[in-house]
Amino acid sequence: MLTAFTRAFRTPDLRKKLLFTLGIIALFRLGSVLPTPGVHTENIAMCLKEAQAGDSGNIYGMVQLFSGGALLKLSIFALGIMPYITASIILQLLVVVIPRLEALKKEGQAGQAKITQYTRYLTVALAVLQSTAFIALARSGQLFPGCQQDVLLDPNDVFSIITMVTVMTAGTSVVMWLGELITDRGIGNGMSILIFTQVIAVFPSELLNIARQKGLFVFAVVMVVGIAMIALVVMVEQAQRRVPVQYAKRMVGRRMYGGTSTYIPLKVNQAGIIPVIFASSLLYLPQLVTTLFRGSEEPNAVVQWIEQNLVTGDTPAYMITFFLLIVFFTYFYVSITFNPVEVADNMKKYGGFIPGIRPGRPTAEYLSYVLSRLTAPGSLYLGLISMVPIVALALVGASQNFPFGGTSILIMVGVGLDTVKQIESQLQQRNYEGFLK
């Protein structure tokens, strides 16, 4: 593997792409530590010492994860890539609902470029909303519950607040641009690389905190469990059901086409990490309700029940709800992203069929049956992996930024495998030994 890395860097064009990607990552991390104008950096540092980033009571833990710890520092790239992820998910859902967007998707590259443009506009709008919300939390003192320090230099200056919102929104636009640069001129998918960078940025500090607070024995156990989880995730992420497809021979003019055999790869985890994001986002709503009513002297019984059962991750109600939401959203997302009827119609149109299955409706029913059988273990796998940080919080008292948490490890393994495969293909084109050999 080290020899393959050496040969990759000896290849001029591949070395240029790798160095360009590393340079963008370094620039991205630099923007994650540069404070936004109007922020009291010393007071923020004091508040960070008192409160752990991404605590289970935060209503912005997912954004904090995807910002690599930059959110609570109110840096230029504080929002990270989260507004773009949210916008992409919304557009994917709207493509199924709105006929105009569905027609654009079927237009090929030109239609996809138009949808990408809509995603950028929606990302900027979401960045404005999110930056305004976080600045409002910082101004009211709720960004760091329990910290009495003012994290803004002048909380009452409207011009300063507008400047901060503008800078953070512009930072999100720059992050989008950096991701597209990596995709065009670097190695791998740019947005995925940036997410990967932000997730692994908190790893050293989290491991060090566990070693200091829990001792070397707990640290060793965490490392062993983490390595086992990485192996499990790699195995499941690579697992797929290959449905064989045979294309009949047909004459077009004087030439014969078809007669080839291929397959439809159906992954066990067909939905990826999207169901975890959906479930986490939905479970932040009860936390938001309790935050809004926290100043009330006598909250009603419903708010009290929510605060006792759905705010902290160590309660049975929270764990069961989180697990069931992940299973539900896995089936939901797979159903809207993979259409067996459309796949069956396309196969029939080009003379393809599954051996032993008649084209048309029987093929669609067979694909739907196979997909449902695969989605069941895939949803259980996502639910169990995502429960790891919650169980760690309940058993060993680790924070929900547990380094080998479900969301973190799914992102790391998924992006890592995809990037290694792309470098592998680049090396194979030059007759080099691959990374996986």
Backbone torsions as a table, in degrees:
resi	resn	phi	psi	omega
1	MET	NA	-43.0	177.8
2	LEU	-64.2	-36.9	176.6
3	THR	-62.6	-39.2	178.6
4	ALA	-64.6	-40.4	175.7
5	PHE	-60.9	-43.1	-179.8
6	THR	-61.8	-44.2	178.9
7	ARG	-66.8	-33.9	177.8
8	ALA	-63.5	-42.2	179.6
9	PHE	-73.9	-18.0	176.6
10	ARG	-80.8	-15.4	177.1
11	THR	-83.5	118.3	-170.9
12	PRO	-56.5	-50.3	-175.8
13	ASP	-70.8	-37.2	178.1
14	LEU	-69.7	-38.6	176.3
15	ARG	-62.4	-39.2	178.5
16	LYS	-62.5	-40.5	178.8
17	LYS	-67.2	-42.1	180.0
18	LEU	-64.9	-44.6	179.3
19	LEU	-66.3	-36.7	177.2
20	PHE	-63.8	-43.2	178.3
21	THR	-62.8	-44.5	178.5
22	LEU	-63.5	-36.9	177.6
23	GLY	-65.1	-41.2	177.6
24	ILE	-64.9	-39.5	178.6
25	ILE	-62.7	-42.7	178.2
26	ALA	-62.9	-42.1	177.6
27	LEU	-64.5	-38.0	178.9
28	PHE	-64.3	-43.9	178.7
29	ARG	-68.1	-31.9	176.9
30	LEU	-64.1	-42.9	177.8
31	GLY	-67.2	-21.0	179.6
32	SER	-77.2	-15.3	179.2
33	VAL	-110.1	-8.5	177.5
34	LEU	-77.9	122.8	-176.9
35	PRO	-72.8	150.2	174.7
36	THR	-72.9	142.7	177.2
37	PRO	-56.5	134.7	-179.8
38	GLY	97.0	3.6	-178.9
39	VAL	-99.1	136.2	177.3
40	HIS	-87.5	95.5	-172.7
41	THR	-64.8	-36.4	-178.5
42	GLU	-66.9	-43.2	178.8
43	ASN	-67.2	-35.2	177.5
44	ILE	-64.7	-40.7	178.2
45	ALA	-62.2	-38.8	178.2
46	MET	-66.8	-41.0	180.0
47	CYS	-68.8	-33.8	178.4
48	LEU	-65.4	-30.4	177.7
49	LYS	-71.2	-28.4	-178.1
50	GLU	-85.3	-28.5	-176.6
51	ALA	-124.1	137.7	177.5
52	GLN	-82.6	132.8	179.5
53	ALA	-65.0	138.4	177.9
54	GLY	72.7	30.1	179.4
55	ASP	-63.5	160.5	-175.0
56	SER	-63.9	-18.1	179.5
57	GLY	-91.2	1.5	-178.7
58	ASN	-77.4	142.7	175.3
59	ILE	-92.6	4.6	-177.2
60	TYR	-131.2	29.4	-177.4
61	GLY	-62.9	-39.0	-179.4
62	MET	-66.2	-40.9	177.2
63	VAL	-65.3	-38.8	177.4
64	GLN	-62.0	-38.2	178.4
65	LEU	-64.9	-48.0	-177.4
66	PHE	-75.9	-8.1	175.8
67	SER	-96.9	-2.0	178.7
68	GLY	64.7	32.9	-179.3
69	GLY	84.8	4.4	-177.1
70	ALA	-82.9	-18.0	-175.1
71	LEU	-63.4	-51.5	-176.6
72	LEU	-71.6	-11.0	173.5
73	LYS	-88.8	-7.4	-178.2
74	LEU	51.6	49.6	-179.4
75	SER	-83.9	179.9	-178.9
76	ILE	-63.0	-40.7	178.2
77	PHE	-99.7	38.4	-175.2
78	ALA	-62.2	-36.9	-178.2
79	LEU	-77.1	-17.1	179.0
80	GLY	61.0	-139.8	-176.0
81	ILE	-100.3	1.7	-173.6
82	MET	-61.2	-42.1	177.6
83	PRO	-59.7	-36.7	178.8
84	TYR	-68.5	-39.6	177.9
85	ILE	-62.3	-45.9	179.5
86	THR	-61.5	-43.9	179.4
87	ALA	-63.5	-40.3	179.6
88	SER	-63.9	-41.9	179.3
89	ILE	-64.4	-42.7	179.9
90	ILE	-61.9	-43.5	179.8
91	LEU	-65.5	-36.7	177.5
92	GLN	-62.9	-39.1	178.3
93	LEU	-70.7	-38.2	-178.4
94	LEU	-70.3	-27.6	178.0
95	VAL	-60.5	-34.5	179.3
96	VAL	-74.9	-29.6	-173.1
97	VAL	-91.8	-41.4	-173.9
98	ILE	-95.4	120.6	-178.2
99	PRO	-60.9	-35.2	-178.8
100	ARG	-62.1	-44.0	178.9
101	LEU	-68.6	-35.4	177.6
102	GLU	-64.9	-38.0	177.3
103	ALA	-66.6	-38.4	177.2
104	LEU	-63.0	-39.0	179.9
105	LYS	-63.0	-34.0	-178.3
106	LYS	-80.8	-8.2	-179.4
107	GLU	-79.2	-4.6	178.1
108	GLY	89.9	-141.1	-173.8
109	GLN	-65.4	-39.3	-179.8
110	ALA	-64.8	-42.9	178.6
111	GLY	-67.2	-38.0	178.2
112	GLN	-65.6	-35.0	176.9
113	ALA	-64.3	-37.1	178.2
114	LYS	-67.1	-41.6	178.0
115	ILE	-64.8	-37.9	176.6
116	THR	-62.2	-38.2	178.0
117	GLN	-64.7	-42.3	176.2
118	TYR	-61.5	-38.4	178.7
119	THR	-62.2	-39.2	178.3
120	ARG	-64.3	-45.1	179.0
121	TYR	-61.0	-44.4	-179.7
122	LEU	-66.5	-33.6	177.4
123	THR	-62.3	-43.9	179.0
124	VAL	-63.4	-42.4	179.2
125	ALA	-63.2	-43.4	178.3
126	LEU	-66.7	-34.8	177.8
127	ALA	-63.8	-38.7	177.0
128	VAL	-63.0	-44.7	-179.2
129	LEU	-65.6	-45.6	-177.0
130	GLN	-68.9	-42.3	178.8
131	SER	-64.3	-39.4	176.7
132	THR	-62.7	-41.4	-179.9
133	ALA	-64.3	-43.7	-178.0
134	PHE	-71.4	-35.1	175.4
135	ILE	-66.2	-37.9	177.2
136	ALA	-64.9	-40.1	175.9
137	LEU	-63.2	-40.8	178.5
138	ALA	-66.5	-37.5	-179.0
139	ARG	-69.2	-34.1	-179.2
140	SER	-88.0	-5.9	179.2
141	GLY	87.4	7.2	-178.2
142	GLN	-92.6	-4.7	177.2
143	LEU	-67.3	-36.2	175.5
144	PHE	-123.4	86.4	-179.8
145	PRO	-58.9	129.8	178.9
146	GLY	94.7	-13.0	178.7
147	CYS	-94.3	126.7	-175.4
148	GLN	-93.1	0.4	-177.8
149	GLN	-81.2	146.2	174.3
150	ASP	-81.3	118.6	-177.9
151	VAL	-87.2	-9.0	175.7
152	LEU	-109.3	143.0	-178.8
153	LEU	-65.6	-42.0	179.1
154	ASP	-139.5	89.3	-175.8
155	PRO	-63.6	-20.4	-175.4
156	ASN	-98.2	-0.4	-179.7
157	ASP	-85.4	111.7	-177.4
158	VAL	-65.3	-40.9	-179.6
159	PHE	-62.1	-39.3	179.0
160	SER	-65.2	-41.2	179.5
161	ILE	-65.8	-42.2	178.1
162	ILE	-62.5	-39.4	178.1
163	THR	-62.6	-42.3	179.7
164	MET	-64.3	-43.7	178.3
165	VAL	-62.3	-42.2	-180.0
166	THR	-63.7	-44.0	-178.5
167	VAL	-65.5	-44.0	-179.7
168	MET	-66.8	-36.7	176.0
169	THR	-66.8	-42.4	176.5
170	ALA	-63.1	-35.4	177.3
171	GLY	-62.3	-39.6	176.7
172	THR	-64.0	-39.6	177.5
173	SER	-63.9	-39.4	177.8
174	VAL	-65.3	-38.8	178.0
175	VAL	-61.7	-41.9	176.3
176	MET	-58.6	-45.3	-178.9
177	TRP	-63.6	-42.5	178.9
178	LEU	-62.3	-40.8	177.9
179	GLY	-62.7	-40.8	178.7
180	GLU	-68.6	-33.0	176.2
181	LEU	-63.4	-42.2	178.3
182	ILE	-63.3	-41.3	-179.7
183	THR	-63.5	-40.6	-175.9
184	ASP	-79.2	-40.5	-170.6
185	ARG	-118.4	-7.4	-176.5
186	GLY	-111.5	-150.9	-179.5
187	ILE	-115.0	130.2	175.9
188	GLY	88.0	179.2	176.6
189	ASN	-79.8	123.8	-172.5
190	GLY	-60.0	-47.8	-178.4
191	MET	-63.4	-40.6	178.9
192	SER	-65.2	-39.2	179.0
193	ILE	-62.6	-41.5	-179.8
194	LEU	-67.1	-39.8	176.5
195	ILE	-62.6	-44.6	178.2
196	PHE	-58.1	-42.5	-179.8
197	THR	-62.9	-43.4	-178.3
198	GLN	-69.2	-35.2	-178.8
199	VAL	-68.8	-45.5	-177.6
200	ILE	-76.8	-10.8	-179.5
201	ALA	-64.8	-28.4	-177.7
202	VAL	-92.9	-2.3	-176.5
203	PHE	-61.9	-51.7	-177.0
204	PRO	-57.9	-43.8	-178.0
205	SER	-67.5	-37.6	179.8
206	GLU	-68.0	-42.4	177.0
207	LEU	-64.3	-38.9	178.4
208	LEU	-66.0	-38.4	178.0
209	ASN	-64.2	-40.7	178.3
210	ILE	-64.1	-42.4	-180.0
211	ALA	-64.1	-37.4	-178.6
212	ARG	-76.0	-42.3	-172.2
213	GLN	-86.4	-34.2	-173.0
214	LYS	-108.2	-12.5	179.6
215	GLY	95.9	168.7	-175.6
216	LEU	-70.1	-31.2	-179.2
217	PHE	-64.5	-49.9	178.4
218	VAL	-62.4	-37.4	178.4
219	PHE	-61.8	-42.9	178.8
220	ALA	-65.0	-40.9	178.4
221	VAL	-62.8	-42.6	178.9
222	VAL	-61.2	-41.6	-179.9
223	MET	-65.9	-41.4	178.8
224	VAL	-64.6	-45.5	178.3
225	VAL	-62.4	-40.3	179.7
226	GLY	-62.7	-44.4	179.3
227	ILE	-64.1	-40.7	178.1
228	ALA	-63.6	-39.7	178.9
229	MET	-66.3	-39.2	178.8
230	ILE	-62.1	-43.0	178.5
231	ALA	-62.4	-41.9	179.4
232	LEU	-64.4	-44.9	-178.4
233	VAL	-65.2	-40.9	177.6
234	VAL	-60.0	-44.3	-179.0
235	MET	-62.2	-45.6	-177.3
236	VAL	-72.2	-39.3	-179.0
237	GLU	-65.7	-29.9	178.8
238	GLN	-85.2	-16.1	-176.7
239	ALA	-72.0	138.4	178.5
240	GLN	-155.1	155.9	175.5
241	ARG	-103.6	119.5	-178.7
242	ARG	-96.2	108.2	179.1
243	VAL	-86.5	114.9	-176.2
244	PRO	-67.8	141.8	178.4
245	VAL	-131.6	130.7	179.3
246	GLN	-115.3	133.0	178.4
247	TYR	-106.7	127.9	-178.6
248	ALA	-74.4	154.5	177.5
249	LYS	-76.8	142.0	178.5
250	ARG	-147.1	148.0	-179.2
251	MET	-97.3	128.1	174.0
252	VAL	-122.7	102.3	-173.1
253	GLY	70.2	-123.5	178.3
254	ARG	-102.9	5.8	-177.1
255	ARG	-112.0	147.9	-179.6
256	MET	-106.0	131.3	179.5
257	TYR	-119.5	160.5	175.9
258	GLY	89.5	-158.9	-178.7
259	GLY	77.5	14.2	-178.4
260	THR	-103.3	161.1	177.1
261	SER	-118.0	136.1	177.5
262	THR	-145.3	-165.5	179.4
263	TYR	-152.2	159.0	174.9
264	ILE	-102.0	114.3	-179.6
265	PRO	-81.7	115.4	176.2
266	LEU	-109.3	111.3	-177.3
267	LYS	-75.3	152.1	174.9
268	VAL	-65.3	-43.6	175.6
269	ASN	-99.0	73.3	-176.7
270	GLN	-68.6	-26.0	-174.5
271	ALA	-89.5	-14.2	-178.6
272	GLY	69.8	-140.5	-176.3
273	ILE	-96.5	-2.8	-174.7
274	ILE	-59.0	-43.2	179.0
275	PRO	-59.6	-34.8	178.1
276	VAL	-65.7	-41.0	178.4
277	ILE	-64.6	-44.3	178.3
278	PHE	-59.4	-49.7	-177.1
279	ALA	-63.9	-41.4	179.6
280	SER	-64.6	-43.1	179.8
281	SER	-62.9	-40.0	-179.1
282	LEU	-68.6	-34.2	179.4
283	LEU	-76.5	-9.0	173.6
284	TYR	-78.4	-17.4	179.5
285	LEU	-63.2	-46.7	175.5
286	PRO	-60.2	-36.5	177.7
287	GLN	-65.9	-36.3	177.4
288	LEU	-65.9	-39.3	178.7
289	VAL	-61.5	-45.7	179.4
290	THR	-65.9	-32.0	177.5
291	THR	-67.3	-40.2	-179.7
292	LEU	-68.3	-33.3	-177.2
293	PHE	-99.4	9.9	-176.6
294	ARG	-66.9	-28.6	-179.5
295	GLY	-80.7	-7.2	179.7
296	SER	-72.2	140.0	-178.3
297	GLU	-69.6	-42.7	-178.1
298	GLU	-130.1	83.9	177.4
299	PRO	-65.2	150.8	-177.5
300	ASN	-71.7	176.6	-174.1
301	ALA	-66.1	-34.6	-179.4
302	VAL	-64.8	-46.0	179.4
303	VAL	-63.5	-38.9	178.1
304	GLN	-64.1	-42.2	179.0
305	TRP	-64.5	-42.0	178.4
306	ILE	-61.8	-42.9	-178.3
307	GLU	-66.1	-31.5	-178.4
308	GLN	-82.7	-27.7	-170.6
309	ASN	-117.1	-28.4	-172.2
310	LEU	-118.1	10.8	-179.9
311	VAL	-100.9	-51.2	178.8
312	THR	-90.3	148.1	-174.1
313	GLY	-84.2	1.9	-176.4
314	ASP	-99.0	12.1	179.2
315	THR	-99.1	146.8	179.2
316	PRO	-59.2	-37.9	-179.4
317	ALA	-62.5	-41.3	179.1
318	TYR	-64.7	-45.6	-177.9
319	MET	-63.2	-46.3	-178.9
320	ILE	-65.0	-43.6	179.7
321	THR	-62.3	-44.0	-179.7
322	PHE	-62.4	-44.4	-179.5
323	PHE	-63.6	-46.4	-178.7
324	LEU	-66.1	-36.3	178.1
325	LEU	-64.6	-39.7	178.9
326	ILE	-63.7	-44.3	178.7
327	VAL	-61.7	-43.9	-179.7
328	PHE	-63.1	-48.7	-176.8
329	PHE	-69.8	-25.0	175.0
330	THR	-64.6	-49.0	177.4
331	TYR	-63.4	-40.3	-178.3
332	PHE	-63.8	-47.3	-175.9
333	TYR	-69.7	-39.0	177.7
334	VAL	-63.2	-37.6	-177.9
335	SER	-67.1	-28.7	-178.6
336	ILE	-95.2	-14.0	-179.6
337	THR	-100.9	-21.9	178.3
338	PHE	-124.6	114.3	-177.7
339	ASN	-105.9	103.5	-178.6
340	PRO	-60.4	-34.5	-179.3
341	VAL	-65.3	-43.7	179.5
342	GLU	-65.2	-42.0	178.8
343	VAL	-63.7	-42.6	179.6
344	ALA	-64.3	-40.0	178.6
345	ASP	-65.2	-40.7	178.5
346	ASN	-65.5	-39.2	177.2
347	MET	-63.0	-43.9	-179.9
348	LYS	-65.0	-36.0	-178.2
349	LYS	-64.3	-37.2	-177.3
350	TYR	-101.9	15.7	174.7
351	GLY	78.5	25.6	179.8
352	GLY	-100.6	151.2	178.1
353	PHE	-155.4	155.8	175.4
354	ILE	-89.1	126.9	-178.7
355	PRO	-54.3	126.6	179.8
356	GLY	88.2	-4.3	-179.0
357	ILE	-122.0	131.8	178.8
358	ARG	-71.5	144.4	177.9
359	PRO	-64.5	160.7	177.5
360	GLY	92.1	-133.3	-175.0
361	ARG	-62.2	-42.3	177.7
362	PRO	-59.6	-35.9	177.4
363	THR	-65.3	-43.1	178.6
364	ALA	-62.3	-41.7	178.7
365	GLU	-65.6	-38.4	179.1
366	TYR	-66.2	-44.3	178.4
367	LEU	-63.3	-39.3	177.7
368	SER	-64.4	-38.9	178.6
369	TYR	-65.2	-46.3	179.1
370	VAL	-63.4	-42.2	-178.2
371	LEU	-64.8	-39.4	178.6
372	SER	-66.8	-36.3	177.4
373	ARG	-67.2	-32.6	178.6
374	LEU	-79.4	-34.1	-176.8
375	THR	-69.0	-30.6	-179.7
376	ALA	-59.9	-56.3	176.8
377	PRO	-67.4	-30.3	178.3
378	GLY	-64.4	-40.8	179.1
379	SER	-68.7	-40.0	177.4
380	LEU	-64.6	-38.5	177.8
381	TYR	-62.4	-46.7	178.6
382	LEU	-62.4	-41.9	-179.9
383	GLY	-64.0	-43.7	-178.7
384	LEU	-68.4	-41.9	179.0
385	ILE	-63.8	-39.1	-178.7
386	SER	-72.3	-19.1	179.2
387	MET	-80.2	-11.1	-176.4
388	VAL	-57.8	-50.2	179.3
389	PRO	-63.7	-31.9	179.6
390	ILE	-69.7	-41.9	177.1
391	VAL	-65.7	-38.5	177.3
392	ALA	-63.1	-37.7	177.2
393	LEU	-64.0	-39.6	-177.1
394	ALA	-76.4	-34.4	-173.9
395	LEU	-89.9	-50.6	-174.1
396	VAL	-109.9	0.5	177.0
397	GLY	75.1	18.8	177.9
398	ALA	-74.4	157.1	-179.2
399	SER	-74.8	168.5	178.7
400	GLN	-76.1	-2.8	166.4
401	ASN	-89.7	32.2	175.4
402	PHE	-50.0	124.1	-168.7
403	PRO	-58.4	-34.0	179.4
404	PHE	-101.8	37.9	178.2
405	GLY	-68.4	162.5	-173.9
406	GLY	-58.5	-51.8	-178.7
407	THR	-61.8	-45.0	-178.1
408	SER	-61.3	-47.5	-174.2
409	ILE	-72.2	-32.8	175.9
410	LEU	-64.1	-41.3	178.7
411	ILE	-66.6	-47.4	-176.7
412	MET	-61.6	-48.8	-177.4
413	VAL	-67.6	-44.8	-178.2
414	GLY	-62.3	-49.6	-179.7
415	VAL	-68.0	-39.8	179.4
416	GLY	-60.9	-45.8	179.5
417	LEU	-63.7	-41.9	-179.3
418	ASP	-64.7	-42.2	-179.2
419	THR	-67.7	-41.6	179.0
420	VAL	-63.3	-38.5	178.7
421	LYS	-64.1	-38.6	179.7
422	GLN	-68.1	-40.8	176.1
423	ILE	-65.9	-37.3	177.7
424	GLU	-59.8	-44.3	179.5
425	SER	-65.2	-36.7	177.3
426	GLN	-63.2	-40.7	180.0
427	LEU	-70.0	-38.4	-179.5
428	GLN	-65.3	-31.0	177.5
429	GLN	-65.9	-22.2	-179.2
430	ARG	-107.4	18.0	177.0
431	ASN	60.6	34.3	176.7
432	TYR	-99.6	158.0	172.8
433	GLU	-69.5	140.9	-174.5
434	GLY	-85.8	171.9	179.7
435	PHE	-67.3	-33.5	-172.2
436	LEU	-91.7	6.7	-179.7
437	LYS	-97.2	NA	NA
